[in-house]
């Protein structure tokens, strides 16, 4: 049977209590109200439904066939209302909900994303996440528009953006060289004129080249790759050299050698966690485990 959307949950609770005790006096004691208002609530419910829910037999109230049918629906409605209320409370405490998270490839290769999401899943099994691969600048804009809850970027947001951030990781770069290249075993590194696979986003080409220039290197930028793994693929094909974050490991058997860079090569890869000034409870939880 259908149930009107204007039904009062309190009246449903009263009805269920009376149906289960079959006695208005006992139900009133359980509900901590007096008998008269409880009887009035039942009468109002029957009037609203246009049904007779009970028949009186001696001192007991018995459910009519319509009452038994309505009892099943009332219990289902109350259970659903309880679930909705609990989920709302959990969401307010950061235990449920959906997060939209932006990230750069470096955050994945460094293990930052995987570790954070694993920790969040252990704490909040019901949490849902949408992951979006976006450049740092695109994440800043999406966060300002409210399209992201959290972002993992290569740089801190501009001060004028109104966004907040914290530095999660800083690691050096290594030089990826094709196996068989003279620089794969050379004692000293000299990149002057060597073909280079440069990143499209961060670190910016100017900063990369400036770090090389500090050591007297002038690489020849011939290729660009959006993802560090793609850069390694070009190196493996013998097309050039690439600077990759230290945590990035080539696939097993890949014809790539990773060389340590001189300490004077000052460029470092950074991963920042960026968020709005007042993150949601669930976003705050993810920040805490990042």
C-alpha positions in Angstrom: 0.0 0.0 0.0 1.2 3.6 -0.6 2.1 5.9 2.2 1.5 9.6 2.1 4.6 11.8 2.1 3.0 14.0 4.8 3.1 11.3 7.4 4.7 12.3 10.7 7.6 10.1 11.8 6.6 10.6 15.4 3.1 9.4 14.7 4.7 6.3 13.0 6.8 5.6 16.1 3.7 5.9 18.3 1.7 3.6 16.1 4.5 0.9 16.1 4.8 1.1 19.9 1.1 0.5 20.3 1.0 -2.2 17.7 3.9 -4.1 19.4 2.5 -3.8 22.9 -1.2 -4.0 21.9 -1.9 -1.6 24.8 -2.0 2.2 24.9 -1.0 2.4 28.5 2.1 0.2 28.1 3.1 2.0 24.9 2.7 5.4 26.6 5.1 4.2 29.4 7.7 3.2 26.8 7.3 6.5 24.9 7.3 8.5 28.1 4.1 10.3 27.3 0.6 10.2 28.8 -2.2 8.0 27.3 -4.5 10.8 26.2 -2.1 12.5 23.7 -1.0 9.1 22.5 -4.6 8.1 21.8 -5.2 11.5 20.0 -2.1 10.9 17.8 -3.4 7.5 16.8 -6.8 8.9 15.9 -5.2 11.6 13.8 -3.1 9.0 12.0 -6.1 6.9 11.2 -8.0 10.0 10.0 -5.0 11.0 7.8 -4.8 7.5 6.3 -8.5 7.0 6.1 -8.0 3.5 7.7 -9.0 1.7 10.8 -5.7 0.4 12.2 -6.9 -1.2 15.4 -9.9 -3.1 16.9 -10.4 -3.3 20.6 -10.6 -6.8 22.1 -11.1 -6.7 25.9 -8.1 -4.7 27.1 -6.0 -5.3 24.1 -5.7 -3.4 20.8 -5.5 -5.8 17.8 -4.3 -4.8 14.4 -6.8 -4.9 11.5 -5.6 -6.4 8.2 -4.9 -2.9 7.0 -3.1 -2.2 10.2 -0.8 -5.2 9.8 0.0 -4.1 6.3 0.7 -0.5 7.4 2.9 -1.8 10.3 5.3 -3.3 7.8 5.5 -0.1 5.9 5.8 2.0 9.0 8.8 -0.1 10.3 10.5 0.2 6.9 10.0 4.0 6.8 11.3 4.4 10.3 14.4 2.2 9.5 15.1 4.3 6.4 14.7 7.5 8.4 17.2 6.2 10.9 19.7 5.3 8.2 19.3 8.8 6.6 19.9 10.4 10.0 22.9 8.3 10.8 24.5 8.9 7.4 24.0 12.7 7.8 25.6 12.5 11.2 28.5 10.4 9.8 29.0 12.9 7.0 29.1 15.7 9.5 31.9 13.9 11.3 33.8 13.1 8.1 32.8 9.4 8.1 30.9 9.3 4.8 30.5 11.2 1.6 32.2 11.7 -1.8 35.4 13.5 -2.4 36.6 14.9 -5.7 40.4 14.9 -5.7 42.8 16.3 -8.2 46.3 15.0 -8.7 49.5 15.3 -10.7 51.3 12.2 -11.9 54.2 12.8 -9.6 52.0 12.4 -6.6 51.1 8.9 -7.8 54.6 7.9 -8.6 55.8 9.1 -5.1 53.1 6.9 -3.5 51.4 9.9 -1.8 48.0 9.2 -3.4 48.0 5.5 -2.8 49.0 5.7 0.9 46.6 8.5 1.7 43.6 6.8 0.0 44.5 3.4 1.7 44.6 5.1 5.1 41.3 6.9 4.4 39.6 3.7 3.3 40.6 2.0 6.5 39.2 4.8 8.6 36.1 5.5 6.4 35.1 2.4 4.5 32.0 4.1 3.1 33.8 7.0 1.5 33.6 7.4 -2.2 36.3 9.2 -4.3 36.6 10.7 -7.8 40.1 11.2 -8.9 40.9 13.7 -11.7 44.3 14.0 -13.4 44.9 17.8 -13.7 47.9 20.1 -14.0 48.6 22.1 -10.9 47.2 25.4 -12.3 44.0 23.6 -13.4 43.6 22.2 -9.9 43.9 25.7 -8.4 41.2 27.0 -10.7 38.9 24.0 -10.0 39.4 24.3 -6.2 38.4 28.0 -6.4 35.3 27.1 -8.4 34.4 24.4 -5.8 34.8 21.6 -8.4 37.5 19.9 -6.3 37.6 19.1 -2.6 41.4 18.6 -2.5 44.3 18.7 -4.8 47.8 17.2 -5.0 50.0 19.6 -7.0 53.6 20.3 -7.8 53.5 23.8 -6.4 51.8 25.8 -3.7 48.9 27.9 -4.9 49.4 31.7 -5.5 48.7 33.8 -2.5 45.9 35.7 -4.2 44.0 32.5 -4.9 42.8 32.3 -1.3 43.7 28.6 -1.2 45.7 26.9 1.6 48.3 24.2 1.2 51.0 22.2 3.0 54.1 20.6 1.6 53.9 16.8 1.7 57.0 15.7 -0.1 60.2 17.0 -1.5 62.6 14.7 -3.4 65.6 15.0 -5.7 65.7 14.1 -9.4 67.7 11.4 -11.1 68.9 11.3 -14.7 67.4 8.6 -16.9 69.8 7.4 -19.6 69.3 4.8 -22.2 71.3 1.6 -21.6 74.3 1.6 -23.8 74.6 5.4 -23.9 78.0 6.7 -22.9 76.5 8.6 -20.0 75.2 5.4 -18.5 78.6 4.5 -17.2 80.6 7.8 -17.5 82.2 8.9 -14.3 81.3 12.5 -14.9 78.0 13.8 -16.4 78.1 16.3 -19.2 74.7 17.0 -20.8 75.8 19.7 -23.2 74.0 19.1 -26.5 72.3 15.9 -25.4 68.7 15.4 -26.5 66.3 15.9 -23.6 62.8 14.8 -22.9 61.3 17.8 -20.9 58.2 17.8 -18.8 55.2 19.8 -20.0 54.1 21.1 -16.5 56.2 21.1 -13.4 59.1 21.6 -13.0 58.8 24.3 -15.6 61.3 24.2 -18.5 62.9 27.4 -17.4 63.7 26.1 -13.9 64.9 22.8 -15.3 67.2 24.5 -17.8 68.4 27.0 -15.1 69.4 24.0 -12.9 71.3 22.5 -15.9 73.0 25.9 -16.7 74.2 26.1 -13.2 76.4 23.0 -13.9 77.4 24.2 -17.4 75.0 22.0 -19.2 72.9 23.0 -22.2 70.6 20.1 -23.1 68.8 20.1 -26.4 65.0 19.9 -25.6 63.6 17.8 -28.4 60.6 16.1 -26.8 57.9 16.9 -24.2 56.0 14.4 -22.1 53.1 15.1 -19.8 53.7 12.0 -17.6 57.0 11.0 -16.1 56.3 7.4 -17.1 55.9 8.5 -20.7 59.3 10.3 -20.5 60.9 7.0 -19.4 59.4 5.3 -22.4 61.0 7.8 -24.7 64.3 7.3 -22.9 64.0 3.5 -23.2 63.5 4.0 -27.0 66.9 5.8 -27.1 65.4 9.1 -28.0 66.9 11.2 -25.3 67.6 11.7 -21.6 65.1 12.7 -18.9 65.1 14.0 -15.4 62.7 11.9 -13.3 61.8 12.0 -9.6 63.8 9.7 -7.4 60.8 7.6 -6.4 59.9 6.7 -10.1 61.2 3.3 -10.9 61.4 2.0 -14.5 59.5 -1.2 -15.4 61.5 -4.4 -14.9 63.8 -5.0 -17.8 63.4 -1.5 -19.3 66.7 -0.5 -21.0 67.1 2.6 -18.7 69.8 3.5 -16.3 69.1 6.0 -13.5 72.1 8.2 -12.6 72.4 10.2 -9.4 72.9 13.9 -10.1 75.4 16.2 -8.5 74.4 17.9 -5.3 74.7 21.2 -7.0 71.7 20.3 -9.2 69.3 22.1 -6.9 66.0 21.3 -8.6 63.7 19.3 -6.3 60.2 17.8 -7.0 57.6 18.9 -4.5 54.1 17.6 -3.8 51.7 19.9 -2.1 48.3 19.2 -0.7 46.0 22.1 -1.6 42.5 22.9 -0.3 40.0 25.6 0.3 40.2 27.5 3.6 37.4 25.4 5.2 37.6 21.9 3.8 34.8 19.4 4.4 35.1 17.0 7.3 36.0 14.1 4.9 38.5 16.3 3.0 40.1 17.2 6.3 40.4 13.5 7.1 42.2 12.8 3.8 44.5 15.8 4.5 45.4 14.3 7.9 46.4 11.0 6.5 48.3 12.4 3.5 
